[in-house]
Amino acid sequence: MKIRPLHDRVVVRRSEEETKTAGGIVLPGSAAEKPNRGEVVAVGPGRTLNNGDVQAPSVKVGDKVLFGQYAGSNTVKVDGDELLIMQESEIYGVLED
């Protein structure tokens, strides 16, 4: 099954949770914070402006992105994957190598 977001929505697969701190302390599942980065899985066609034009999204499928802790409050399960649906404006930036 595939998901096709509408308008300026972006579907993101959250990265794996960190189980160790930078100092090497192993965190139990309840103490680990949900990661604020992920990979873009699907992108909508863009935001419709007041004059009727469509502004193309700035991200594309495959981009690694950073987002806020409370971004993507809409979570769905597709083929066993838990995916976040958020507006493009909730993405802080794209991670580049």
C-alpha positions in Angstrom: 0.0 0.0 0.0 1.2 3.5 -0.8 0.3 6.9 0.6 0.1 10.1 -1.4 -0.1 13.2 0.7 -2.1 16.2 -0.4 -1.2 19.9 -0.7 1.9 20.8 1.4 2.0 17.6 3.4 5.1 15.4 3.8 5.2 11.8 5.0 8.3 11.0 7.1 9.7 7.8 8.5 11.2 8.6 11.9 14.8 7.4 12.4 15.6 4.7 15.0 15.6 5.8 18.6 19.0 6.3 20.3 19.7 3.7 22.9 23.0 5.1 24.1 24.0 8.6 25.2 27.1 10.3 23.9 28.8 9.3 27.1 28.0 5.7 26.5 25.1 5.3 29.0 22.5 2.7 27.8 19.0 4.1 28.0 16.0 1.9 28.7 13.1 2.2 26.3 11.0 4.4 28.6 13.8 7.0 29.0 14.8 7.3 25.3 13.4 10.3 23.5 11.8 10.0 20.1 14.3 11.1 17.5 13.6 14.4 15.7 15.0 13.3 12.4 13.8 11.0 9.7 13.6 10.3 6.0 11.0 11.7 3.6 8.9 8.9 2.1 6.3 10.9 0.1 5.7 14.6 -0.7 2.5 16.3 -1.8 2.3 18.5 -4.9 2.8 21.8 -2.9 1.0 24.6 -1.2 -1.6 26.6 -3.1 -1.0 30.3 -2.9 -3.7 33.0 -2.7 -3.4 33.8 -6.4 -4.0 30.1 -7.3 -0.4 29.2 -8.1 1.1 26.1 -6.6 4.4 26.5 -4.7 6.5 23.4 -5.2 7.8 21.7 -2.0 11.4 22.3 -1.0 12.0 18.6 0.1 12.0 15.5 -2.0 11.6 11.8 -1.4 14.8 10.4 0.2 15.9 13.6 2.0 17.0 13.3 5.6 15.2 16.0 7.6 15.1 17.5 11.0 11.8 18.4 12.6 10.5 19.6 16.0 9.6 17.3 18.9 5.8 17.8 18.4 5.8 18.0 14.6 3.8 15.4 12.8 1.2 14.7 15.5 -0.6 12.6 12.9 0.8 9.1 12.9 -0.3 6.3 10.6 0.8 2.7 10.1 1.3 1.6 6.5 2.6 -1.9 5.9 3.8 -2.2 9.5 5.8 1.1 9.3 4.8 4.0 11.6 4.9 7.2 9.5 4.4 10.8 10.4 2.3 13.2 8.3 3.3 16.8 8.7 3.2 20.1 6.9 6.4 21.1 5.1 6.6 24.1 7.4 7.2 21.8 10.4 10.5 20.7 8.9 13.4 22.7 10.2 16.0 21.6 7.6 17.5 19.0 5.3 20.6 17.1 6.5 23.3 16.9 3.8 26.5 14.9 3.8 
